[in-house]
Amino acid sequence: MTGVAIYLVYLLAGIVAGLVSGLFGLGGGLTIVPALAVALPLQGVAQEHVMHLAIGTSLAAMFFTALYTTFLRSRHGDMIWPLFWHMLPPVVLGTALGAFAGGLLPGPVLRVFFVGFVAYMLARALRRHYRQSRSSGASDKTAAGPVMPSRPSRLISGFTTGVTGALLGAGAAIITVPYLQAAGYRIQNASAIAAGLSAVIGIGAGAGYLLGGLGAAGLPAAAIGYLYLPAFAGMTAGALLGSPLGVRISHRMAETAQFWLFLTYLAVVMLAMVLPG
């Protein structure tokens, strides 16, 4: 694959990342990591560095994507700022721990953990959906309006969100969106909060991966620590193009359709990570 083709892949992956960031508040990490896991070896990057570079670059790009999505969501009136501030502290703590652990784990372990976690969240979302569809009181709960999750629940969810988001470069939505939907919040509100938290994870953990890789041997010349600059530039540019479209689509699509699209996206991401291995 030529250099031009690789950069087109980066740009396209960035557009898709921005699109799903706008739709689901994912921050784009679940698109960028698999794309880089495929593209970096084609550029001759040593396999031992592929996952670290993919996650570190994903986190850096995710910061800009998620920050822009948060702005767009806030402008649409989707952001519930009091709930965001309540969830922020445990996310910050989890992000610090996840970034530290990610720098220590070998690349193959990170890949297995990434695939396993996406598979778990996919199965969990399906189980919750069918449980609610069988429950006669599920619609009544939604009609009654959202309920602020308890403080212990927010601490556990926020900490887990930070750890997994930083460790996998995946952002906040994979945990935060189902969690807030179960509490009765609309998917647009849940996605807005997830986008804001993804920006926090991106800046905190991205800096950790960049600094943690500064002493690593055998990195590409265009890398600063575990940040690969060509992919970061192309994917960030693409993501900023795709984010507004994702937000617009989310306001025109039924929540049920968004739910199934979200699950389909997770399945495609998991398959993309399994096939290269």
HURAKA-V290825 format. One record per backbone hydrogen bond with DSSP energy under -1.0 kcal/mol. NH is the residue of the N-H (numbers start at 1). CO is the residue of the C=O. Records with the same first field share a line. If there is no record, write none. Layout:
NH: CO, CO
//
This chain:
6: 2
7: 3
8: 4
9: 5
10: 6
11: 7
12: 8
13: 9
14: 10
15: 11
16: 12
17: 13
18: 14
19: 15
20: 16
21: 17
22: 18
23: 19
24: 20
25: 21
31: 28
32: 28
33: 29
35: 31
36: 32
37: 33
38: 34
39: 35
40: 36
43: 40
44: 41
45: 40
49: 46
53: 49
54: 50
55: 51
56: 52
57: 53
58: 54
59: 55
60: 56
61: 57
62: 58
63: 59
65: 61
66: 62
67: 63
68: 64
69: 65
70: 66
71: 67
72: 68
73: 69
74: 70
75: 71
76: 72
77: 74
78: 73
84: 80
85: 81
86: 82
87: 83
88: 84
91: 87
92: 88
93: 89
94: 90
95: 91
96: 92
97: 93
98: 94
99: 95
100: 96
101: 97
102: 98
103: 99
105: 101
110: 106
111: 107
112: 108
113: 109
114: 110
115: 111
116: 112
117: 113
118: 114
119: 115
120: 116
121: 117
122: 118
123: 119
124: 120
125: 121
126: 122
127: 123
128: 124
129: 125
130: 126
131: 127
132: 128
133: 129
134: 130
138: 135
141: 137
142: 138
143: 139
144: 140
145: 142
147: 183
154: 150
155: 151
156: 152
157: 153
158: 154
159: 155
160: 156
161: 157
162: 158
163: 159
164: 160
165: 161
166: 162
167: 163
168: 164
175: 172
176: 172
177: 173
179: 175
180: 176
181: 177
182: 178
184: 181
185: 180
190: 186
191: 187
192: 188
193: 189
194: 190
195: 191
196: 192
197: 193
198: 194
199: 195
200: 196
201: 197
202: 198
203: 199
204: 200
205: 201
206: 202
207: 203
208: 204
209: 205
210: 206
211: 207
212: 208
213: 209
214: 211
216: 213
223: 220
224: 227
226: 209
227: 224
229: 222
232: 228
233: 229
234: 230
235: 231
236: 232
237: 233
238: 234
239: 235
240: 236
242: 238
243: 239
246: 242
247: 243
248: 244
249: 245
250: 246
251: 247
252: 249
258: 254
259: 255
260: 256
261: 257
262: 258
263: 259
264: 260
265: 261
266: 262
267: 263
268: 264
269: 265
270: 266
271: 267
272: 268
273: 269
274: 270
275: 271
//
